[in-house]
Amino acid sequence: MESSNLVSNSCVDLYGRIADKRTTGGWKASPFIIVNMVAYLVFEMHQSLPDAATHVTDWIGAAYVLTLLGAFIADAYLGRFRTILVFSAIYTVGMIFLTLSASLDKLRPEKCTVKPCKEASQGQTTFLYGALALIALGTGGIKPCVSSFGADQFDERDEKEVQKKFAFFNWFFFAINMGALLAITLLVYIQDRMGWGWGFGIPTGAMFVSIIFLVAGVRYYRYQKPMGSPFTRFLQVMVASVRNHLRGVSVGNEAHLYEVETAQSDIAGARKLSHTPHFRFLDKAAVITEEAKSNRWRICTVTQVEEFKSFIRLLPVWASTIALSVSFAQLSTFFLSQANIMDRRLGSNFKIPAGSVPVFSAINALILVPIYEKFMVPFLRKRSGHHRGITSLQRMGVGLFISIFAMASAALVEKKRRDHYSRPFSMSVFWLFPQFFLIGSAEVFIYVGQLEFFYDEATDGTRSISSAMFLSEIGIGSWLSTALVKIVEAASGGEDKGWLRNDLNKSKLDYFYWILTGINALNFLVYLVVASCHKGKVALVRDETIVEFSRVTDTPNTSNRREFQSVVF
C-alpha cells in the first residue's frame, strides 16, 4: 500500500490499521455522523415566568457543562465513537422515561383548568427530573464527540481533505439546524394536535434510528485511539514544574529538555510538538536534572509540556466568548414568552405555535450556510489569500459584533410592543423576526468559527476536551443568564414590582435586553484584544532548534522504550 494513501493524523480503521484515505473517512463517513438527535423539551410546571425561565436555563446549563465529562471519557478511555454510542443509549433511556412522564396520568399533574393550578407531586417531579438528568448526561457525552469524530475523517495534512474538513463544519451546523427546524415545526405541531406523548415519543424513536444509522457506517470510519487522561498529564506538568522550581532549576538558553526518541510522542498515538518560548515556567517540567528519572511526576517530555501550553492558550478565547451564550439563552426563554402573547396567525386558518417561532433563527442558518460556503468563502479567499476566506478568530468576531445589534433589536421591539400593543395578541409575531434573524446570523458565524478554532488549536490528545470547552460556554452562559435574571429581578423590586414580572405587559423586559446589549458590546471589545494577542498552535513537527543527542536510557515502566534527551540552544 502506498504511504501517500495513508492518513498522517494517527487515525486507524475498524481493524486497528493506519487508515487508508481511499476506503475510509472523508465524505464517505460524514452522512452517517451528521445525524441530529434533537428532542423538543417544554413542560408545564405551573410556575411564574421568571422561575420557569431559570429552570430551563439551569437544565440547559447542566447538559452542556457535562460535555466536559463526556469529552474526558472519550479522550482518556473509550475513544469518540464508543463514547457516542454509550451516551446515545443513555440519552435514549432518558427520552423513554420522558415520554412515559408525558403519557401516563400517574406521572404528571392534573390538567389545569382553574388557577391556582395543582403542582406536580414529589414523585412525579422526581421521575421527570430523573429523565431530564439522563438526557443531560447523554447530551454531555454526545455533543463534544460528534463534531470532532466527523473532523477526524479528514487528514489535515492532505490539501484536498483539509478543505473538505472545514466544509464539514459548515454542513454539520447546517444539519443541526435542519434537525432543529423539524423539531420546532413538525414536532411542535404534532404535540399541539396529538399531545405531549407523541411530541416526545417521535424523537425517542428517532434516537433509535440515529444509532442504527451511525453504526451502519462503522467500516468507513477513521478512529483516534484514546490517549489517556489529558487532565492527569496537565497535573503532571504543573507538579513537575513546581517541584523543579522549588529545587532552584532554571531554564536557560542551553537547558536540557527531555523528549523520547520514538517517532510518535510519549503520549500513545499523538504526534510530537515542537518547543515554544511561551510560558517558560512550565518548561521547568522538562528540564533534565541529575536526579531525573522516567517518572512523569518528576520530569515530562517537551510534547507533554507543549500540550498543556496549547490548552492554556485556548482559555482567554474561551472566556471572552462566554457572554454571547447569555444572549443565546433568551431564545428558549424570554423570546418565546414574547411570542406567546403576540398575534401568531398565518392566514385565516393557521396559527403558529409559540414553540415554533425560533424557526426564524433556524431558517436563517439554513440559508446563510450554503451562501457562505459556496459564494462567500471563494470570494474572500481570492482577496485574503486565506484558505477559508477569513480565519476562525475573525469569523467568531463577526458573530460577536452581530450579537450587539440582535439584542438592541430585541429591546426596541419589546419597547414598541409594551407601549403600543399592550393588548394581548394585537402585535404580529413577525415583529420578532429581526432579533431572531440577527441572533441566528451571529450563531452561524460564532458556532462554526468555534468548531473550527477549538478543533484546529487542540493537540491530538485533547480534541474532544477542546470541543467540550466551547460547548460548555453554552451551559455556563445559561447559568449566568439564570443568575442575571435573579439579580435584575431582586435589584429592580422583585417579581411583583420589578422589571421581570409574571406579566410581560407590566414588566420592563426591554431594560433587561439593553443590559445584554451592553454586555455584548463590552465583550466584543475584550474579544478584540484577546484575539489580537492569541498565539496559534505550534507545528506538529519538532523545531530545528531542538537537537537530538545520543544518550539513551532504559525505562522498565515502558517496556524498555528507547528515550533520548534534547538540547535547546
C-alpha positions as CSV (number, residue, x, y, z in Angstrom):
1,M,0.0,0.0,0.0
2,E,1.5,3.4,-1.0
3,S,2.3,5.6,2.0
4,S,0.7,8.5,0.3
5,N,-2.7,6.8,0.6
6,L,-2.3,6.5,4.4
7,V,-3.5,9.3,6.8
8,S,-0.9,11.3,8.7
9,N,-3.1,12.1,11.8
10,S,-2.7,8.7,13.6
11,C,-6.2,7.6,12.8
12,V,-6.9,3.9,12.4
13,D,-9.6,1.9,10.7
14,L,-12.0,-0.6,12.2
15,Y,-9.3,-3.3,12.4
16,G,-6.7,-1.0,14.1
17,R,-4.6,-0.4,11.0
18,I,-3.4,3.0,9.8
19,A,-6.5,4.3,7.9
20,D,-6.4,4.3,4.1
21,K,-7.7,7.5,2.5
22,R,-9.2,5.6,-0.4
23,T,-11.6,3.5,1.7
24,T,-12.2,5.4,4.9
25,G,-13.1,8.9,6.1
26,G,-13.9,11.9,4.0
27,W,-17.5,12.4,2.9
28,K,-18.0,8.6,2.8
29,A,-18.3,8.7,6.6
30,S,-19.9,12.1,7.2
31,P,-23.5,11.2,6.2
32,F,-23.5,8.6,9.0
33,I,-22.2,11.2,11.5
34,I,-24.3,14.2,10.6
35,V,-27.5,12.9,12.2
36,N,-29.1,15.4,14.5
37,M,-30.6,13.9,17.7
38,V,-32.9,16.7,18.8
39,A,-35.8,16.3,21.3
40,Y,-38.2,19.2,21.9
41,L,-38.5,19.7,25.6
42,V,-41.1,22.0,27.1
43,F,-43.1,21.1,30.2
44,E,-45.6,22.9,32.3
45,M,-44.6,23.3,35.9
46,H,-47.3,25.9,36.8
47,Q,-44.6,28.4,37.8
48,S,-44.2,32.1,37.3
49,L,-42.4,33.3,34.2
50,P,-39.0,34.2,35.9
51,D,-38.9,30.8,37.7
52,A,-39.8,28.9,34.5
53,A,-37.0,30.8,32.6
54,T,-34.4,30.0,35.3
55,H,-35.3,26.3,35.4
56,V,-35.0,25.9,31.6
57,T,-31.6,27.7,31.6
58,D,-30.4,25.6,34.6
59,W,-31.2,22.4,32.8
60,I,-29.5,23.6,29.6
61,G,-26.5,24.6,31.6
62,A,-26.1,21.2,33.2
63,A,-26.4,19.4,29.8
64,Y,-23.7,21.5,28.2
65,V,-21.3,21.6,31.2
66,L,-21.5,17.8,31.3
67,T,-19.8,17.8,27.9
68,L,-16.5,18.2,29.8
69,L,-17.2,14.8,31.4
70,G,-18.1,13.1,28.1
71,A,-15.0,14.6,26.4
72,F,-12.7,13.4,29.2
73,I,-14.1,9.8,28.9
74,A,-13.6,9.9,25.1
75,D,-10.1,11.3,25.1
76,A,-8.9,9.1,28.0
77,Y,-10.7,5.8,27.8
78,L,-13.3,5.0,25.2
79,G,-12.5,7.0,22.1
80,R,-15.0,9.3,20.4
81,F,-17.0,6.6,18.5
82,R,-17.7,4.4,21.5
83,T,-18.5,7.4,23.7
84,I,-21.1,8.5,21.2
85,L,-22.7,5.0,21.2
86,V,-22.7,4.6,25.0
87,F,-24.1,8.1,25.7
88,S,-26.6,7.8,22.9
89,A,-28.0,4.8,24.7
90,I,-28.2,6.8,28.0
91,Y,-29.9,9.6,26.1
92,T,-32.5,7.2,24.6
93,V,-33.3,5.8,28.1
94,G,-33.9,9.3,29.3
95,M,-36.2,10.0,26.3
96,I,-38.2,6.9,27.1
97,F,-38.7,8.0,30.7
98,L,-39.7,11.5,29.5
99,T,-42.2,10.0,27.1
100,L,-43.7,7.9,29.9
101,S,-43.9,11.0,32.1
102,A,-45.8,12.8,29.4
103,S,-48.1,9.8,28.6
104,L,-49.1,8.3,31.9
105,D,-51.6,10.1,34.1
106,K,-49.9,8.9,37.3
107,L,-46.6,10.5,36.2
108,R,-48.0,14.0,35.5
109,P,-50.1,16.6,37.3
110,E,-53.8,17.0,36.5
111,K,-54.7,19.4,33.7
112,C,-55.0,22.9,35.0
113,T,-58.5,24.4,34.3
114,V,-58.8,26.9,37.1
115,K,-55.9,28.8,38.8
116,P,-54.1,28.3,41.1
117,C,-53.0,25.1,39.4
118,K,-52.2,22.0,41.3
119,E,-48.5,21.4,41.4
120,A,-46.8,18.1,40.5
121,S,-46.3,15.7,43.3
122,Q,-42.9,14.9,44.7
123,G,-42.8,11.5,42.9
124,Q,-43.9,13.0,39.6
125,T,-41.3,15.7,39.8
126,T,-38.6,13.2,40.8
127,F,-39.4,10.9,37.8
128,L,-39.4,13.9,35.4
129,Y,-36.1,15.3,36.8
130,G,-34.6,11.8,36.6
131,A,-35.5,11.6,32.9
132,L,-34.0,15.1,32.3
133,A,-30.9,14.1,34.2
134,L,-30.3,11.1,31.9
135,I,-30.9,13.3,28.8
136,A,-28.5,15.9,30.1
137,L,-25.9,13.2,30.7
138,G,-26.4,11.7,27.3
139,T,-26.1,15.2,25.7
140,G,-22.9,15.7,27.6
141,G,-21.3,12.6,26.0
142,I,-22.6,13.0,22.5
143,K,-22.1,16.7,21.7
144,P,-18.3,17.1,22.2
145,C,-17.6,13.9,20.3
146,V,-19.8,14.1,17.2
147,S,-18.2,17.1,15.5
148,S,-14.7,16.0,16.5
149,F,-15.3,12.5,15.2
150,G,-16.6,13.9,12.0
151,A,-13.5,16.1,11.6
152,D,-11.3,13.1,12.3
153,Q,-12.4,11.7,9.0
154,F,-10.3,14.3,7.1
155,D,-6.5,14.3,7.1
156,E,-5.3,17.8,8.0
157,R,-2.0,17.3,6.1
158,D,-3.8,16.4,2.8
159,E,-4.6,19.7,0.9
160,K,-7.7,18.3,-0.6
161,E,-9.1,16.7,2.6
162,V,-8.3,19.7,4.8
163,Q,-10.7,21.9,2.6
164,K,-13.4,19.2,3.0
165,K,-12.8,19.3,6.8
166,F,-13.7,22.9,7.0
167,A,-16.7,22.4,4.7
168,F,-17.8,19.6,7.1
169,F,-18.0,22.0,10.0
170,N,-20.4,24.3,8.0
171,W,-22.6,21.4,6.8
172,F,-22.6,19.9,10.3
173,F,-24.0,23.1,11.6
174,F,-26.5,23.1,8.6
175,A,-27.6,19.6,9.6
176,I,-28.1,20.7,13.3
177,N,-30.4,23.5,12.2
178,M,-32.2,21.2,9.8
179,G,-33.0,18.9,12.7
180,A,-34.0,22.0,14.8
181,L,-36.3,23.1,12.0
182,L,-38.1,19.8,12.1
183,A,-38.3,19.8,15.9
184,I,-39.7,23.3,16.2
185,T,-42.2,23.0,13.4
186,L,-43.3,19.4,12.8
187,L,-42.8,18.1,16.3
188,V,-44.4,21.1,18.0
189,Y,-47.3,20.9,15.6
190,I,-47.8,17.2,16.4
191,Q,-47.5,18.0,20.1
192,D,-50.2,20.7,19.8
193,R,-52.5,18.4,17.9
194,M,-51.8,15.0,19.4
195,G,-50.4,15.7,22.9
196,W,-47.1,15.6,24.7
197,G,-46.7,11.8,24.5
198,W,-46.5,11.9,20.7
199,G,-44.3,15.1,20.9
200,F,-41.7,13.2,23.0
201,G,-42.3,9.7,21.5
202,I,-41.4,10.6,18.0
203,P,-37.9,11.9,18.8
204,T,-37.4,8.9,21.1
205,G,-38.0,6.7,18.0
206,A,-35.7,8.9,16.0
207,M,-32.9,8.3,18.6
208,F,-33.1,4.5,17.9
209,V,-32.9,5.1,14.1
210,S,-30.0,7.6,14.5
211,I,-28.0,5.0,16.5
212,I,-28.6,2.4,13.8
213,F,-27.6,4.9,11.1
214,L,-24.4,5.7,13.0
215,V,-23.4,2.1,13.3
216,A,-24.1,1.4,9.6
217,G,-21.0,3.5,8.7
218,V,-18.6,1.7,11.1
219,R,-16.4,0.2,8.3
220,Y,-15.9,3.6,6.7
221,Y,-14.7,5.5,9.8
222,R,-11.3,6.6,10.9
223,Y,-10.8,6.2,14.6
224,Q,-8.5,8.1,17.0
225,K,-7.3,5.8,19.8
226,P,-7.9,7.1,23.4
227,M,-4.6,8.6,24.6
228,G,-5.1,8.6,28.4
229,S,-6.3,11.4,30.7
230,P,-5.2,14.8,29.5
231,F,-6.0,16.3,32.9
232,T,-3.6,13.8,34.5
233,R,-0.9,15.0,32.0
234,F,-1.7,18.6,32.8
235,L,-1.4,18.0,36.5
236,Q,1.9,16.2,36.0
237,V,3.4,19.2,34.1
238,M,2.3,21.5,36.9
239,V,3.7,19.3,39.7
240,A,7.0,18.7,37.9
241,S,7.5,22.4,37.1
242,V,6.7,23.5,40.7
243,R,9.0,20.7,42.0
244,N,11.9,21.8,39.8
245,H,11.3,25.5,40.6
246,L,11.5,24.8,44.3
247,R,14.7,22.9,43.7
248,G,16.2,26.0,42.0
249,V,16.1,24.7,38.5
250,S,16.1,27.4,35.8
251,V,15.5,27.4,32.1
252,G,18.4,29.0,30.2
253,N,19.4,29.1,26.6
254,E,21.2,25.8,26.9
255,A,18.9,24.0,29.2
256,H,18.5,20.3,28.5
257,L,14.9,19.4,27.7
258,Y,13.6,15.9,27.8
259,E,11.9,14.0,24.9
260,V,11.5,10.4,23.7
261,E,13.3,9.0,20.7
262,T,10.4,7.2,19.1
263,A,8.6,8.5,16.0
264,Q,5.5,9.2,18.0
265,S,5.4,11.1,21.2
266,D,5.3,9.5,24.7
267,I,1.5,10.1,24.6
268,A,0.3,7.0,22.8
269,G,-1.0,7.8,19.3
270,A,-0.1,11.5,19.5
271,R,2.4,13.3,17.3
272,K,5.3,15.3,18.8
273,L,5.0,19.0,19.3
274,S,7.8,21.5,18.8
275,H,9.1,23.6,21.7
276,T,7.8,27.2,22.0
277,P,9.3,30.1,24.1
278,H,6.0,30.9,25.8
279,F,5.1,30.0,29.4
280,R,8.8,29.4,30.2
281,F,7.9,28.4,33.8
282,L,6.3,25.2,32.5
283,D,9.5,24.3,30.6
284,K,11.0,23.5,34.0
285,A,8.9,20.3,34.0
286,A,11.0,19.0,31.1
287,V,14.5,20.2,32.3
288,I,16.8,17.2,32.7
289,T,18.5,17.1,36.2
290,E,20.9,14.7,37.7
291,E,18.1,13.1,39.8
292,A,15.6,13.0,36.9
293,K,14.1,9.6,36.3
294,S,11.5,8.4,33.8
295,N,8.7,9.4,36.2
296,R,6.2,11.8,34.6
297,W,5.5,13.4,38.0
298,R,9.2,14.4,38.1
299,I,10.0,15.0,34.5
300,C,7.8,15.5,31.5
301,T,8.5,15.4,27.8
302,V,8.6,18.5,25.6
303,T,5.4,17.3,23.9
304,Q,3.6,16.9,27.2
305,V,4.5,20.4,28.2
306,E,3.6,21.9,24.9
307,E,0.2,20.1,25.0
308,F,-0.5,21.9,28.3
309,K,0.7,25.2,26.8
310,S,-1.7,24.7,23.9
311,F,-4.6,24.2,26.2
312,I,-3.7,27.3,28.2
313,R,-3.7,29.4,25.0
314,L,-7.3,28.5,24.4
315,L,-8.6,29.8,27.8
316,P,-8.6,33.5,27.0
317,V,-10.5,33.0,23.7
318,W,-12.9,30.7,25.6
319,A,-13.5,33.1,28.4
320,S,-14.0,36.1,26.0
321,T,-16.9,34.4,24.2
322,I,-19.0,33.2,27.1
323,A,-21.1,36.3,27.3
324,L,-22.7,35.6,24.0
325,S,-24.2,32.4,25.4
326,V,-26.2,34.6,27.8
327,S,-27.9,36.1,24.8
328,F,-28.4,32.7,23.2
329,A,-30.2,31.6,26.3
330,Q,-33.0,34.1,25.6
331,L,-34.0,32.0,22.5
332,S,-35.6,29.4,24.7
333,T,-36.9,31.7,27.5
334,F,-38.0,35.3,27.1
335,F,-38.1,35.3,23.3
336,L,-40.7,32.5,23.4
337,S,-42.5,34.3,26.2
338,Q,-42.9,37.4,23.9
339,A,-44.1,35.2,21.1
340,N,-46.7,33.6,23.4
341,I,-48.7,36.9,23.8
342,M,-48.4,38.1,20.2
343,D,-50.5,37.5,17.1
344,R,-49.2,34.3,15.6
345,R,-51.9,33.9,12.9
346,L,-50.6,32.9,9.5
347,G,-53.6,33.4,7.2
348,S,-57.1,32.8,8.4
349,N,-56.9,29.1,9.3
350,F,-53.4,28.5,10.8
351,K,-51.8,29.7,14.0
352,I,-48.0,29.4,14.5
353,P,-47.3,27.5,17.8
354,A,-45.3,29.7,20.1
355,G,-42.6,27.0,20.4
356,S,-42.2,27.1,16.6
357,V,-41.2,30.8,16.4
358,P,-37.4,30.0,16.7
359,V,-37.9,28.7,13.1
360,F,-36.9,32.2,12.1
361,S,-33.4,31.6,13.5
362,A,-33.1,28.0,12.1
363,I,-34.2,29.0,8.6
364,N,-31.7,31.8,8.7
365,A,-28.9,29.3,9.3
366,L,-30.1,27.1,6.5
367,I,-29.9,30.0,4.1
368,L,-26.6,31.5,5.3
369,V,-24.5,28.3,5.5
370,P,-24.8,27.4,1.8
371,I,-24.3,31.0,0.7
372,Y,-21.3,31.3,2.9
373,E,-19.8,28.0,1.8
374,K,-20.5,28.3,-1.9
375,F,-20.1,32.0,-2.5
376,M,-18.5,34.0,0.4
377,V,-15.6,31.6,1.0
378,P,-14.3,31.6,-2.6
379,F,-14.8,35.4,-2.8
380,L,-13.0,36.1,0.4
381,R,-10.3,33.5,-0.4
382,K,-9.3,35.4,-3.5
383,R,-8.9,38.7,-1.6
384,S,-7.4,37.5,1.6
385,G,-5.3,34.5,0.5
386,H,-6.6,32.5,3.5
387,H,-7.9,29.0,2.6
388,R,-11.1,29.7,4.4
389,G,-11.5,33.3,3.3
390,I,-11.3,34.6,6.9
391,T,-9.7,33.0,9.9
392,S,-11.8,31.3,12.6
393,L,-11.0,34.1,15.0
394,Q,-12.3,36.7,12.5
395,R,-15.4,34.6,12.0
396,M,-16.1,34.5,15.7
397,G,-15.5,38.3,15.9
398,V,-18.2,38.8,13.2
399,G,-20.7,36.8,15.2
400,L,-19.9,38.7,18.4
401,F,-20.4,42.0,16.6
402,I,-23.8,41.0,15.1
403,S,-25.0,39.9,18.6
404,I,-24.9,43.5,19.7
405,F,-27.5,44.5,17.2
406,A,-29.5,41.4,17.9
407,M,-30.2,42.3,21.5
408,A,-30.6,46.0,20.6
409,S,-33.3,45.0,18.1
410,A,-35.0,42.8,20.8
411,A,-35.1,45.8,23.2
412,L,-36.6,48.2,20.6
413,V,-39.3,45.7,19.6
414,E,-40.2,44.9,23.1
415,K,-40.5,48.6,23.9
416,K,-42.8,49.1,21.0
417,R,-44.9,46.1,21.9
418,R,-45.4,47.2,25.5
419,D,-46.1,50.8,24.7
420,H,-48.4,50.4,21.7
421,Y,-49.6,46.9,21.6
422,S,-50.2,46.1,25.3
423,R,-53.5,44.3,24.5
424,P,-52.6,40.5,24.1
425,F,-52.3,39.2,20.6
426,S,-52.5,42.7,19.0
427,M,-49.0,42.8,17.6
428,S,-47.8,40.4,14.9
429,V,-45.2,37.9,15.9
430,F,-43.3,38.8,12.8
431,W,-42.0,41.8,14.6
432,L,-39.7,39.3,16.4
433,F,-38.2,38.3,13.1
434,P,-35.2,40.9,13.2
435,Q,-34.0,39.7,16.6
436,F,-34.3,36.0,15.7
437,F,-32.7,36.7,12.3
438,L,-29.7,38.6,13.8
439,I,-29.2,36.1,16.7
440,G,-29.3,33.3,14.1
441,S,-26.7,35.1,11.9
442,A,-24.5,35.6,15.0
443,E,-24.7,31.9,15.7
444,V,-23.8,30.9,12.1
445,F,-20.5,32.8,12.5
446,I,-19.7,32.2,16.1
447,Y,-20.7,28.5,16.3
448,V,-18.9,27.3,13.2
449,G,-15.9,29.6,14.0
450,Q,-15.6,27.9,17.4
451,L,-15.9,24.4,15.9
452,E,-13.0,25.2,13.6
453,F,-10.9,27.1,16.1
454,F,-11.2,24.7,19.1
455,Y,-10.6,21.6,16.9
456,D,-7.6,23.0,15.0
457,E,-5.9,24.6,18.0
458,A,-6.2,21.3,20.0
459,T,-3.5,18.8,20.1
460,D,-4.0,15.1,19.2
461,G,-4.8,14.1,22.8
462,T,-7.2,16.9,23.6
463,R,-9.6,17.2,20.6
464,S,-12.7,16.2,22.5
465,I,-11.8,18.2,25.6
466,S,-11.2,21.2,23.4
467,S,-14.6,20.8,21.6
468,A,-16.3,20.4,25.0
469,M,-14.8,23.7,26.2
470,F,-16.7,25.8,23.7
471,L,-19.9,23.7,24.2
472,S,-19.5,24.3,28.0
473,E,-19.8,28.0,27.2
474,I,-23.5,27.4,26.4
475,G,-24.0,25.8,29.8
476,I,-22.2,28.4,31.7
477,G,-24.0,31.1,29.7
478,S,-27.3,29.6,30.6
479,W,-26.3,29.6,34.3
480,L,-25.1,33.2,34.0
481,S,-28.5,34.0,32.4
482,T,-30.2,32.5,35.4
483,A,-28.0,34.5,37.8
484,L,-28.6,37.7,35.8
485,V,-32.4,37.2,35.9
486,K,-32.3,36.8,39.6
487,I,-30.0,39.8,40.1
488,V,-32.2,42.0,37.9
489,E,-35.4,40.8,39.5
490,A,-34.1,41.4,43.0
491,A,-32.4,44.8,42.2
492,S,-35.5,46.2,40.4
493,G,-38.1,45.5,43.0
494,G,-38.8,41.7,43.0
495,E,-41.3,39.6,41.0
496,D,-44.2,41.9,41.8
497,K,-42.8,45.3,41.1
498,G,-39.5,44.7,39.2
499,W,-38.5,44.6,35.6
500,L,-39.2,40.9,35.2
501,R,-42.7,40.0,36.3
502,N,-45.0,37.2,35.5
503,D,-47.0,39.6,33.3
504,L,-44.8,40.8,30.4
505,N,-47.1,43.9,29.9
506,K,-46.2,45.1,33.3
507,S,-42.5,44.1,33.0
508,K,-39.6,46.1,31.7
509,L,-38.1,43.3,29.6
510,D,-36.6,45.9,27.2
511,Y,-34.4,47.2,30.0
512,F,-33.1,43.6,30.5
513,Y,-32.3,43.4,26.8
514,W,-30.4,46.7,26.9
515,I,-28.3,45.2,29.7
516,L,-27.5,42.3,27.5
517,T,-26.7,44.7,24.6
518,G,-24.2,46.5,26.8
519,I,-22.6,43.2,27.9
520,N,-22.3,42.1,24.3
521,A,-20.7,45.4,23.3
522,L,-18.2,45.2,26.2
523,N,-17.5,41.6,25.5
524,F,-16.7,42.4,21.8
525,L,-14.1,44.9,22.8
526,V,-12.5,42.4,25.2
527,Y,-12.5,39.8,22.5
528,L,-10.7,42.1,20.0
529,V,-7.8,42.4,22.5
530,V,-7.7,38.7,23.3
531,A,-7.8,37.7,19.6
532,S,-5.1,40.1,18.6
533,C,-2.8,38.7,21.3
534,H,-3.6,35.0,20.6
535,K,-0.6,32.8,19.6
536,G,-1.7,29.9,17.4
537,K,-0.9,26.2,18.0
538,V,2.7,25.2,17.3
539,A,3.6,22.9,14.4
540,L,3.3,19.2,14.7
541,V,6.9,18.7,13.8
542,R,9.9,19.2,16.0
543,D,11.6,22.6,16.0
544,E,15.0,22.6,14.4
545,T,16.5,24.2,17.5
546,I,15.7,21.0,19.4
547,V,18.7,18.8,18.6
548,E,18.8,15.1,19.5
549,F,21.9,13.6,21.1
550,S,22.8,10.1,21.7
551,R,22.3,9.4,25.4
552,V,19.8,6.6,25.7
553,T,18.2,5.3,28.8
554,D,16.2,2.2,29.6
555,T,12.8,2.6,31.2
556,P,11.4,-0.6,32.7
557,N,7.9,1.1,33.0
558,T,7.6,1.4,29.2
559,S,8.9,-2.0,28.0
560,N,12.5,-0.7,27.6
561,R,11.4,2.0,25.2
562,R,14.4,3.9,23.9
563,E,14.4,7.5,25.0
564,F,16.7,10.4,24.2
565,Q,17.4,13.9,25.5
566,S,17.3,17.0,23.5
567,V,19.0,20.3,23.8
568,V,17.6,23.7,23.2
569,F,20.2,26.2,22.0
